[in-house]
Amino acid sequence: MRNLLKYSVLFIWAVLFLYFYNMFMPKNMFYFIVGVPVLYFSAVLISYIFKH
């Protein structure tokens, strides 16, 4: 059950982040340079929080 909650939170966070990031970030080279690491590190942080 805890695993299901972790992956649900991760999925919801990724969808919301990408939705709002796409609305506010201009489409240029920094779109991927900023977006991918932020999404990765936030996913790692969520996994770390649910692990402990």
C-alpha positions as CSV (number, residue, x, y, z in Angstrom):
1,M,0.0,0.0,0.0
2,R,2.8,2.4,0.8
3,N,4.4,1.7,-2.6
4,L,1.2,2.5,-4.3
5,L,0.9,5.8,-2.4
6,K,4.6,6.6,-3.3
7,Y,4.1,6.0,-7.0
8,S,0.7,7.8,-7.0
9,V,2.3,10.9,-5.4
10,L,5.2,10.7,-7.9
11,F,2.9,10.5,-10.8
12,I,0.7,13.4,-9.7
13,W,3.7,15.5,-8.9
14,A,5.3,14.8,-12.3
15,V,2.0,15.7,-14.1
16,L,1.5,18.9,-12.2
17,F,5.1,19.9,-12.5
18,L,5.2,19.4,-16.2
19,Y,1.8,21.1,-16.7
20,F,2.8,24.3,-14.9
21,Y,6.4,24.2,-16.1
22,N,5.2,24.1,-19.7
23,M,2.9,27.1,-19.0
24,F,5.5,29.4,-17.5
25,M,8.9,28.4,-18.9
26,P,9.7,29.8,-22.3
27,K,10.6,27.2,-24.9
28,N,14.3,27.5,-25.5
29,M,17.5,25.6,-24.7
30,F,17.1,26.0,-20.9
31,Y,13.6,24.3,-21.1
32,F,15.3,20.8,-20.9
33,I,18.4,21.9,-19.0
34,V,16.3,23.1,-16.1
35,G,13.2,20.8,-16.4
36,V,14.8,17.4,-16.5
37,P,17.2,17.8,-13.5
38,V,14.4,19.4,-11.4
39,L,12.0,16.6,-12.2
40,Y,14.7,14.0,-11.5
41,F,15.8,15.4,-8.1
42,S,12.3,16.0,-7.0
43,A,11.4,12.3,-7.8
44,V,14.5,11.2,-5.9
45,L,13.4,13.4,-2.9
46,I,9.9,11.9,-3.0
47,S,11.3,8.4,-3.1
48,Y,13.7,9.2,-0.2
49,I,10.8,10.7,1.9
50,F,8.7,7.6,1.4
51,K,11.6,5.3,2.2
52,H,12.2,6.7,5.6
